[in-house]
Amino acid sequence: MHFLIYGAETYSSFHKLLELKNAFLKKNPSGEISTFEDDWKLTDLTTLANQRGLFTNPKLIIIRNSLLKPSVVKPKGRKKTPTTSKASKTTENPTEQLITLLSLDPVNIHFIFYEDSEPDKKFKPSELWQKLSNEKKNVFYFPALTDPLKLSNFVKTYLTTKQIIEPLAITKLLAYCPADLWVVTSELDKLAGFTAGRPITEKDVEALVSPTVPDDIFALVAAIGNKQEKLAIQLLQQQLANELNELALLKLLEREFRFLWHIKAGLEKNKSVLELAKDLSSYDFVIRKKLALAKKISLEQLKNIYLVLLKAESSLKTSTLPPATLLTLLIDTLHKQL
């Protein structure tokens, strides 16, 4: 038997993978599970699959993130010559050769193909992909979860029946978190531990959960940090056109540059990504997203930018100039700090 699990919503797909693994072990207590990922060799997998005999244990073979790779790798640059013609031939993806292995011993050898993404518009289904996806009962697709109602229902069902979360708290939590169930569940665990059985309130969320900065805000921060003044002004105007409050926008910029400042300080102490995430009460993927920009700007520059933003906040509250004009002028002032 073989299964296909794929989709951008990796929390649910990962737990489906665990479910299938546990079901296999429950049915086959002495079963063997092997996982192949990245640059695995077909010969290793074939050898494993061909290990059959009277006392051979059932096998579950998991192949991760191979189906959505290009089925043919084309050489670049060099022209064909008598000495390079072999090297310049296209190389077939070994997953295509797995088709014959799928029916080798369907009783004792089981396959799970797991992809933590989904096909893009340019994807051309391979013969193996078509074979797997046609067997609907063994296909599990988990698209990105963005629907507010479905996200809200997930929050309710994730918590135990003894734990209650108030509707306003759910709304606040989903406003603070990205549509990423790994992040949402992590924050729910933290909230449940803090409230110790009592209902989770909106104030609990405000006290314990840090708002995630939207990608478009970080794009503005990156444009400032990369000295792309025209792009920064354009992104600023887009935010104002979306009716984001000027003071709220300034607060988000303050928070982001303060965060970059702390990352930079940690980098200069040779701290790892995981250490930075722990120190800043954040996630490693958040740190990695901001790492390149933090490396590009000096500690002194980040400090000066943060101080300029604090001063701008005071000016925003007292100046007679329109707030939008003040923020546009601020972009120029920030670029002068770099």
C-alpha positions as CSV (number, residue, x, y, z in Angstrom):
1,M,0.0,0.0,0.0
2,H,1.2,3.5,-0.7
3,F,0.1,7.0,0.4
4,L,0.6,10.6,-0.8
5,I,0.6,13.4,1.8
6,Y,1.2,17.0,0.6
7,G,0.3,20.6,1.0
8,A,1.4,23.9,2.5
9,E,-0.3,23.4,5.8
10,T,2.5,21.3,7.4
11,Y,1.1,21.0,10.9
12,S,-1.8,18.8,9.8
13,S,0.2,17.0,7.2
14,F,2.9,16.1,9.7
15,H,0.3,14.8,12.2
16,K,-1.3,12.7,9.4
17,L,2.2,11.2,8.7
18,L,2.5,10.4,12.4
19,E,-1.0,8.8,12.4
20,L,-0.1,6.5,9.5
21,K,3.2,5.6,11.1
22,N,1.5,4.7,14.4
23,A,-1.2,2.7,12.5
24,F,1.6,0.7,10.8
25,L,3.4,-0.1,14.1
26,K,0.1,-1.0,15.8
27,K,-0.6,-3.5,13.0
28,N,3.0,-4.6,12.7
29,P,4.7,-4.3,16.1
30,S,8.0,-5.6,14.7
31,G,7.7,-3.5,11.6
32,E,10.6,-1.4,10.3
33,I,10.4,2.3,9.3
34,S,12.9,3.9,7.1
35,T,13.0,7.5,5.9
36,F,14.7,8.8,2.7
37,E,15.1,12.6,2.2
38,D,17.2,14.9,0.0
39,D,20.0,13.2,-1.9
40,W,19.0,9.6,-1.2
41,K,20.1,6.8,-3.6
42,L,17.8,4.6,-5.4
43,T,20.1,1.7,-4.9
44,D,19.8,2.0,-1.1
45,L,16.0,2.0,-1.4
46,T,15.9,-0.9,-3.8
47,T,18.2,-3.0,-1.6
48,L,15.9,-2.3,1.4
49,A,12.8,-3.1,-0.6
50,N,14.3,-6.4,-1.9
51,Q,15.1,-7.7,1.5
52,R,12.5,-10.4,1.6
53,G,12.3,-13.8,3.3
54,L,10.4,-16.0,5.6
55,F,11.3,-14.0,8.7
56,T,11.5,-10.5,7.1
57,N,9.6,-7.8,9.0
58,P,7.1,-5.6,7.2
59,K,8.5,-2.3,6.0
60,L,7.3,1.3,5.9
61,I,9.4,3.4,3.6
62,I,8.9,7.2,3.8
63,I,10.2,9.3,1.0
64,R,10.2,13.0,1.8
65,N,10.2,16.0,-0.5
66,S,11.2,14.3,-3.8
67,L,8.1,14.2,-6.0
68,L,7.9,18.0,-6.5
69,K,11.5,18.3,-7.6
70,P,12.1,18.6,-11.4
71,S,11.9,15.2,-13.0
72,V,14.8,16.1,-15.3
73,V,17.9,18.0,-14.4
74,K,19.3,19.8,-17.4
75,P,23.0,20.7,-17.5
76,K,23.9,24.4,-17.8
77,G,26.5,26.2,-19.7
78,R,28.9,23.7,-21.3
79,K,28.3,22.5,-24.9
80,K,28.4,18.9,-25.8
81,T,31.8,17.5,-26.8
82,P,33.1,14.0,-27.2
83,T,34.5,14.2,-23.7
84,T,31.6,15.8,-22.0
85,S,28.6,14.2,-23.8
86,K,27.9,11.7,-21.1
87,A,28.0,14.3,-18.4
88,S,25.7,16.6,-20.3
89,K,22.9,14.0,-20.7
90,T,19.8,14.6,-18.7
91,T,19.5,12.7,-15.4
92,E,16.2,11.1,-14.6
93,N,14.8,11.7,-11.1
94,P,15.0,8.3,-9.3
95,T,11.4,8.7,-8.1
96,E,10.3,7.8,-11.6
97,Q,12.0,4.4,-11.2
98,L,10.0,3.8,-8.0
99,I,6.9,2.9,-9.9
100,T,8.1,-0.7,-10.3
101,L,8.9,-0.9,-6.6
102,L,5.3,0.1,-5.5
103,S,3.9,-3.3,-6.6
104,L,6.9,-5.3,-5.5
105,D,5.3,-6.7,-2.3
106,P,2.2,-4.7,-1.5
107,V,1.4,-6.8,1.6
108,N,4.8,-6.3,3.4
109,I,6.2,-3.1,1.8
110,H,4.4,0.2,2.3
111,F,5.3,3.6,1.0
112,I,4.5,7.1,2.2
113,F,5.4,10.0,-0.1
114,Y,5.4,13.2,2.0
115,E,5.8,16.7,0.5
116,D,5.7,19.8,2.8
117,S,4.6,22.0,-0.1
118,E,2.3,21.7,-3.1
119,P,2.7,21.9,-6.9
120,D,3.1,25.4,-8.4
121,K,1.6,26.5,-11.7
122,K,4.6,25.3,-13.7
123,F,4.6,21.8,-12.2
124,K,4.3,19.0,-14.8
125,P,3.0,15.9,-13.1
126,S,5.3,12.9,-13.4
127,E,4.0,9.4,-14.1
128,L,4.6,8.6,-10.5
129,W,2.7,11.6,-9.2
130,Q,-0.2,10.8,-11.5
131,K,-0.3,7.2,-10.3
132,L,-0.3,8.2,-6.6
133,S,-2.7,11.1,-6.9
134,N,-5.2,9.0,-8.9
135,E,-5.7,6.7,-5.9
136,K,-7.9,9.2,-4.1
137,K,-8.5,7.2,-0.9
138,N,-4.8,7.2,-0.2
139,V,-4.2,10.9,-0.9
140,F,-4.2,13.5,1.8
141,Y,-4.0,17.1,0.7
142,F,-3.6,20.0,3.3
143,P,-3.8,23.4,1.7
144,A,-2.8,26.5,3.6
145,L,-5.4,27.3,6.2
146,T,-6.5,30.9,5.8
147,D,-10.2,30.9,6.4
148,P,-11.0,32.7,9.7
149,L,-13.8,30.4,10.6
150,K,-11.8,27.3,10.1
151,L,-8.9,28.8,12.1
152,S,-11.3,29.7,14.9
153,N,-12.7,26.2,14.9
154,F,-9.2,24.7,15.0
155,V,-8.4,26.8,18.1
156,K,-11.5,25.5,19.9
157,T,-10.9,21.9,19.1
158,Y,-7.2,22.0,19.9
159,L,-7.8,22.9,23.5
160,T,-9.2,20.2,25.8
161,T,-12.9,20.2,26.8
162,K,-11.8,21.5,30.2
163,Q,-10.1,24.5,28.8
164,I,-12.2,27.4,27.5
165,I,-11.1,30.3,25.4
166,E,-13.3,33.3,25.0
167,P,-14.4,34.5,21.5
168,L,-12.5,37.8,21.8
169,A,-9.4,36.0,22.9
170,I,-9.6,33.8,19.7
171,T,-10.0,36.9,17.5
172,K,-7.0,38.6,19.2
173,L,-4.8,35.5,19.0
174,L,-5.5,35.0,15.3
175,A,-4.8,38.7,14.7
176,Y,-1.5,38.4,16.5
177,C,-0.4,35.1,14.9
178,P,0.2,34.3,11.2
179,A,-2.0,31.6,9.7
180,D,0.6,29.0,10.8
181,L,-0.8,26.2,13.0
182,W,2.7,25.5,14.4
183,V,2.8,29.0,15.8
184,V,-0.9,29.0,16.9
185,T,-0.6,25.7,18.8
186,S,2.6,26.9,20.5
187,E,0.9,30.0,21.7
188,L,-2.1,28.0,22.8
189,D,0.1,25.7,24.9
190,K,1.7,28.8,26.5
191,L,-1.7,30.3,27.3
192,A,-3.1,27.1,28.6
193,G,-0.1,26.7,30.9
194,F,-0.4,30.2,32.2
195,T,-4.2,30.2,32.8
196,A,-4.1,26.7,34.5
197,G,-7.6,25.7,33.6
198,R,-9.5,29.0,33.9
199,P,-10.9,30.6,30.7
200,I,-8.3,32.2,28.4
201,T,-9.2,35.9,28.0
202,E,-8.3,38.6,25.6
203,K,-6.1,40.2,28.2
204,D,-4.2,36.9,28.6
205,V,-3.4,37.0,24.8
206,E,-2.3,40.6,25.0
207,A,0.0,39.9,27.9
208,L,1.6,36.7,26.6
209,V,1.5,36.7,22.8
210,S,3.7,39.0,20.7
211,P,2.1,40.3,17.5
212,T,3.7,39.0,14.4
213,V,4.7,41.7,12.0
214,P,3.1,41.3,8.6
215,D,5.3,40.6,5.6
216,D,4.5,43.9,4.0
217,I,5.7,45.8,7.1
218,F,8.9,43.8,7.1
219,A,9.3,44.6,3.4
220,L,9.2,48.3,4.3
221,V,11.8,47.7,7.0
222,A,14.0,45.8,4.5
223,A,13.7,48.6,2.0
224,I,14.9,51.1,4.6
225,G,17.7,48.8,5.7
226,N,18.8,48.2,2.1
227,K,18.9,52.0,1.3
228,Q,16.0,51.6,-1.3
229,E,14.5,55.0,-0.5
230,K,12.1,55.1,-3.5
231,L,10.8,51.6,-2.7
232,A,10.5,52.5,1.0
233,I,8.4,55.6,0.3
234,Q,6.2,53.5,-2.1
235,L,5.6,50.8,0.5
236,L,4.9,53.5,3.1
237,Q,2.3,55.1,0.9
238,Q,0.7,51.7,0.4
239,Q,0.4,51.2,4.1
240,L,-1.2,54.6,4.5
241,A,-3.6,53.9,1.6
242,N,-4.6,50.7,3.5
243,E,-5.7,53.0,6.3
244,L,-3.1,51.9,8.8
245,N,-2.9,54.4,11.5
246,E,0.4,56.5,11.3
247,L,1.2,56.0,14.9
248,A,0.5,52.3,14.7
249,L,2.8,52.1,11.7
250,L,5.6,54.0,13.5
251,K,5.2,51.6,16.5
252,L,5.6,48.6,14.2
253,L,8.8,50.2,12.7
254,E,10.1,50.8,16.2
255,R,9.5,47.2,17.2
256,E,11.1,45.8,14.1
257,F,14.3,47.9,14.3
258,R,14.6,47.2,18.1
259,F,14.3,43.5,17.3
260,L,17.0,43.8,14.6
261,W,19.1,45.7,17.1
262,H,18.8,42.8,19.6
263,I,19.6,40.2,16.9
264,K,22.7,42.1,15.9
265,A,23.9,42.4,19.5
266,G,23.5,38.6,19.8
267,L,25.3,37.9,16.6
268,E,28.3,39.9,17.8
269,K,28.4,37.6,20.8
270,N,28.4,34.6,18.4
271,K,25.0,33.4,19.5
272,S,23.2,30.8,17.3
273,V,19.8,31.2,15.8
274,L,18.3,28.9,18.5
275,E,20.0,30.9,21.2
276,L,18.7,34.2,19.8
277,A,15.2,32.8,19.5
278,K,15.2,31.7,23.1
279,D,16.7,35.1,24.3
280,L,14.1,37.1,22.3
281,S,11.1,34.8,23.1
282,S,10.7,34.2,19.4
283,Y,10.9,31.4,16.9
284,D,13.9,30.3,15.0
285,F,12.2,30.8,11.6
286,V,11.4,34.4,12.6
287,I,15.1,35.0,13.4
288,R,16.3,33.4,10.2
289,K,13.9,35.7,8.2
290,K,15.6,38.8,9.6
291,L,19.2,37.5,9.9
292,A,20.5,38.8,6.5
293,L,19.2,42.3,7.2
294,A,20.6,42.3,10.7
295,K,24.0,41.3,9.4
296,K,24.0,44.1,6.9
297,I,23.4,47.0,9.3
298,S,25.9,47.8,12.1
299,L,24.9,47.9,15.7
300,E,25.5,51.6,15.9
301,Q,23.3,52.3,12.9
302,L,20.5,50.2,14.3
303,K,20.7,52.0,17.6
304,N,20.6,55.4,15.8
305,I,17.6,54.3,13.7
306,Y,15.7,53.3,16.8
307,L,16.4,56.6,18.5
308,V,15.3,58.5,15.4
309,L,12.0,56.5,15.4
310,L,11.4,57.3,19.1
311,K,12.0,61.0,18.3
312,A,9.6,60.8,15.4
313,E,6.9,59.4,17.6
314,S,7.1,62.5,19.7
315,S,7.0,64.7,16.6
316,L,4.0,62.9,15.3
317,K,2.1,63.8,18.4
318,T,3.1,67.5,18.5
319,S,3.9,68.6,14.9
320,T,1.5,70.7,12.8
321,L,2.6,68.9,9.6
322,P,0.3,66.2,8.3
323,P,1.3,62.8,9.7
324,A,1.8,61.3,6.2
325,T,4.3,64.1,5.3
326,L,6.2,63.5,8.6
327,L,6.6,59.8,7.8
328,T,7.8,60.5,4.3
329,L,10.4,62.9,5.7
330,L,11.3,60.2,8.2
331,I,12.3,57.8,5.5
332,D,14.9,60.3,4.3
333,T,16.2,60.8,7.8
334,L,16.5,57.1,8.4
335,H,18.5,56.6,5.2
336,K,21.0,59.2,6.4
337,Q,21.7,56.9,9.4
338,L,22.9,54.1,7.0
